[in-house]
Amino acid sequence: MLTTIFIFGFDINIPNFNRVLCKLLYYISFLFSTLLPTVLILASLDRLLISSQNVNRRLYSSKRLAYFSISISVCFWIIFLLQILITADIQELAPSVFVCYYTLSSFYQMFITYLHVIINSIASGTMVILSILAFKNVRRIRSIPHQQRNQLRSMNKKDFQLLRCLYAQDIIYIICTGIPCVIQIYESLPKDEIHTPVENAIDNFINQFGIFLYHIPYCASFYIYISMSKAFRHELKRLIYKIWCKNLISIREEEHRQDNMELNVVDAVSTIAVPA
């Protein structure tokens, strides 16, 4: 996203002139684009486990298993996407025209396009299945009478809020990545006809709109949690209040110390005897 801001917002395209930055740009972009759905899938799986009424299943919802799963997933994607470091380079499209892109092989470009679509499709389908199963568990919990719910319920109020926020994240991810994938497939198809300037403008608008949608899931989490989770808002207010009060206390202590120094100086001057 930061690179897109520099390229389209400030017309600064540094990766086109630096091979190392070019390779790192595509590698880090692909890595984070695959880590987001992976983390959402793991979070959906964790919510499914913690909403289960089976005690043995709830035991798998632990920090230790979460750290292990995330570590394995990160290592897998780091190794799998090493190919990007090899294929991404500064390509010469025309004399004195250089662009940071993959190899110009049409086969590899189709491979990258469909790989991206397959990853997003599998991730979206998995999120839908896990969310439906978790929703059924929550409905089963809510159907239990209040007298028995305290004995059987595995989720507290905060867990229900986090699950609702996760639903919103999954929906935003599915919508905001599904539309760009359709646009990407359409653009990858061969076109023989010559487009008019109006059609080119429409295609460019659709392309930029798809890029805008694709970046929304990466920055929507904060707004989702602050608008849908009372526990998150409470923790955020407590953190801000804690930091702000620390600053106020330090400022007041400094002012109090300076006032004490001035009072000590005044007392020392007043005690000096004036010679006759």
C-alpha positions in Angstrom: 0.0 0.0 0.0 2.8 2.4 0.8 4.4 1.8 -2.6 1.0 2.4 -4.3 0.7 5.7 -2.4 4.2 6.8 -3.6 3.6 5.7 -7.2 0.1 7.1 -7.8 0.0 9.8 -5.2 3.4 11.4 -5.5 4.6 10.0 -8.9 7.7 8.5 -7.2 8.6 5.1 -8.7 11.9 4.2 -7.0 11.6 0.4 -7.6 11.9 1.0 -11.4 15.5 2.1 -10.9 16.7 -0.2 -8.1 16.8 -4.0 -8.6 16.9 -4.9 -4.9 14.0 -2.7 -4.0 12.1 -4.1 -7.0 12.5 -7.7 -5.8 11.8 -6.8 -2.1 8.7 -4.9 -3.1 7.0 -7.8 -4.9 8.2 -10.4 -2.4 6.9 -8.5 0.7 3.7 -7.6 -1.1 3.0 -11.2 -2.0 4.0 -12.4 1.5 1.7 -10.0 3.3 -1.1 -10.6 0.8 -1.0 -14.3 1.7 -0.5 -13.8 5.5 -3.7 -11.9 5.9 -6.1 -14.6 4.8 -4.0 -17.2 6.6 -4.3 -15.3 9.9 -8.1 -14.9 9.3 -8.5 -18.6 8.7 -6.6 -19.5 11.8 -8.6 -16.9 13.8 -11.9 -18.4 12.4 -10.7 -21.9 13.3 -9.9 -20.7 16.9 -13.3 -19.1 17.2 -14.9 -22.4 16.0 -13.0 -24.3 18.6 -13.7 -22.0 21.5 -17.4 -21.9 20.6 -17.7 -25.7 20.7 -19.4 -27.4 23.7 -17.0 -30.2 23.6 -14.4 -29.7 26.3 -11.7 -31.7 24.4 -12.1 -29.4 21.3 -11.9 -26.3 23.4 -8.5 -27.3 24.7 -7.1 -26.8 21.2 -7.9 -23.1 21.5 -4.7 -22.1 23.2 -1.9 -19.5 22.7 0.7 -22.2 22.3 -1.1 -23.8 19.4 -1.8 -20.4 17.9 1.9 -19.4 18.0 2.8 -22.8 16.5 0.3 -22.5 13.7 1.2 -19.0 12.8 4.9 -19.8 12.8 4.4 -22.8 10.5 2.2 -20.8 8.1 4.7 -17.9 8.0 7.7 -20.3 7.3 5.7 -22.0 4.5 4.8 -18.8 2.7 8.3 -17.4 3.1 9.8 -20.5 1.4 7.0 -20.9 -1.2 7.3 -17.3 -2.4 11.1 -17.2 -2.8 10.4 -17.6 -6.5 9.3 -14.0 -6.5 12.8 -12.9 -5.6 14.1 -14.7 -8.7 11.5 -13.7 -11.3 10.8 -10.1 -10.2 13.2 -7.7 -11.9 13.5 -4.4 -13.8 12.1 -5.2 -17.3 12.8 -3.1 -20.4 9.5 -2.7 -22.2 10.9 -0.2 -24.8 14.1 1.8 -25.3 14.7 3.9 -22.1 11.4 2.5 -20.6 12.0 0.3 -17.5 9.4 -1.2 -15.3 9.6 -3.3 -12.1 7.7 -6.4 -12.9 7.8 -10.2 -13.2 9.6 -11.9 -16.0 7.9 -11.1 -19.4 7.0 -14.8 -19.9 3.3 -14.9 -20.6 3.1 -18.4 -18.9 4.5 -17.1 -15.6 2.3 -14.1 -15.6 -0.7 -16.3 -16.1 0.6 -18.6 -13.3 0.9 -15.7 -10.9 -2.6 -14.4 -11.8 -4.3 -17.7 -11.3 -2.2 -18.5 -8.2 -3.4 -15.3 -6.6 -7.0 -16.1 -7.6 -6.8 -19.7 -6.3 -5.4 -18.6 -2.9 -8.1 -15.9 -2.4 -10.8 -18.3 -3.5 -9.7 -21.1 -1.2 -9.3 -18.7 1.7 -12.7 -17.1 1.1 -14.4 -20.5 0.9 -12.6 -21.7 4.1 -13.7 -18.6 5.9 -17.3 -19.0 4.9 -17.4 -22.7 6.1 -15.7 -21.9 9.4 -17.9 -18.9 10.0 -21.1 -20.9 9.4 -20.0 -23.7 11.7 -19.0 -21.1 14.4 -22.4 -19.4 13.9 -24.2 -22.7 14.5 -22.3 -23.3 17.7 -23.2 -19.8 18.9 -26.9 -20.4 18.1 -26.7 -23.7 20.0 -25.2 -21.9 23.0 -27.8 -19.2 23.0 -30.6 -21.8 22.8 -29.5 -23.2 26.2 -31.6 -22.0 29.1 -29.9 -19.4 31.3 -29.9 -21.7 34.3 -27.7 -24.2 32.4 -25.7 -21.8 30.3 -23.2 -20.9 33.0 -22.3 -24.6 33.3 -22.0 -25.3 29.6 -21.1 -22.0 27.9 -17.5 -21.8 26.8 -17.6 -18.1 25.6 -17.9 -14.9 27.6 -19.2 -11.6 26.4 -15.8 -10.5 25.1 -15.6 -13.7 23.0 -18.9 -13.0 21.4 -17.8 -9.5 20.5 -14.5 -10.8 19.0 -16.5 -13.4 17.0 -18.8 -10.6 15.7 -15.7 -8.6 14.6 -14.2 -11.6 12.9 -17.4 -12.1 10.9 -17.1 -8.5 9.7 -13.4 -9.0 8.8 -14.2 -12.2 6.8 -17.1 -10.5 4.9 -14.9 -7.5 4.1 -12.1 -9.7 2.9 -14.3 -11.9 0.7 -16.0 -8.9 -0.9 -12.9 -6.7 -1.3 -10.7 -9.5 -2.8 -13.4 -11.3 -4.8 -14.1 -8.3 -7.1 -10.4 -7.5 -7.8 -9.9 -11.2 -8.6 -12.7 -11.1 -11.2 -11.2 -7.9 -12.7 -7.7 -9.5 -12.7 -9.0 -12.6 -14.6 -10.8 -10.3 -17.1 -7.6 -8.3 -17.7 -5.5 -11.4 -18.2 -7.7 -12.6 -21.1 -6.3 -11.9 -24.6 -8.0 -8.9 -26.3 -7.8 -8.4 -30.1 -10.2 -5.5 -30.6 -9.0 -1.9 -30.4 -10.5 0.1 -27.6 -11.7 3.6 -27.9 -10.4 6.3 -25.5 -13.7 6.0 -23.5 -13.4 2.3 -23.1 -9.7 2.7 -22.0 -10.8 5.2 -19.4 -13.5 2.8 -18.2 -11.0 0.0 -18.0 -8.5 2.2 -16.1 -11.2 3.3 -13.7 -12.3 -0.3 -13.0 -8.7 -1.3 -12.5 -8.0 1.5 -10.0 -11.2 0.7 -8.2 -10.2 -2.9 -7.9 -6.8 -1.8 -6.4 -8.6 0.4 -4.0 -10.9 -2.4 -2.9 -8.0 -4.8 -2.6 -6.3 -2.6 0.0 -9.3 -2.1 2.2 -9.0 -5.4 4.3 -5.5 -4.4 5.3 -6.5 -1.2 7.0 -10.1 -2.0 8.1 -9.4 -4.1 11.2 -9.0 -1.1 13.6 -12.2 0.5 12.5 -14.1 -2.8 12.7 -13.0 -3.4 16.3 -13.4 0.1 17.5 -17.0 0.3 16.1 -18.2 -3.2 17.0 -16.3 -4.3 20.2 -17.0 -2.5 23.5 -14.2 -4.4 25.1 -11.7 -3.1 22.5 -12.9 0.5 23.0 -12.5 0.1 26.7 -9.0 -1.3 26.4 -8.1 1.5 23.9 -9.4 4.2 26.2 -7.6 2.7 29.1 -4.3 2.6 27.1 -4.7 6.2 26.0 -5.6 7.3 29.5 -2.6 5.4 30.9 -0.2 7.0 28.4 -1.8 10.5 28.8 -1.8 10.3 32.6 1.9 9.3 32.6 2.7 12.3 30.5 0.7 14.6 32.7 2.3 13.1 35.9 5.8 13.6 34.5 5.0 17.2 33.5 3.5 18.0 36.9 6.5 16.4 38.7 8.9 18.5 36.6 6.9 21.7 37.3 6.7 20.8 41.0 10.5 20.2 41.1 11.2 23.6 39.4 8.8 25.3 41.8 10.7 23.7 44.8 14.0 24.9 43.3 12.7 28.4 43.0 11.4 28.4 46.5 14.7 27.1 47.9 16.6 29.9 46.1 14.2 32.6 47.5 14.6 31.2 51.0 18.4 31.2 50.7 18.4 34.8 49.5 16.1 35.9 52.3 18.3 34.3 54.9 21.4 36.2 53.8 22.2 38.9 56.4 22.7 42.4 54.9 26.0 44.0 56.4 25.5 47.3 58.3 
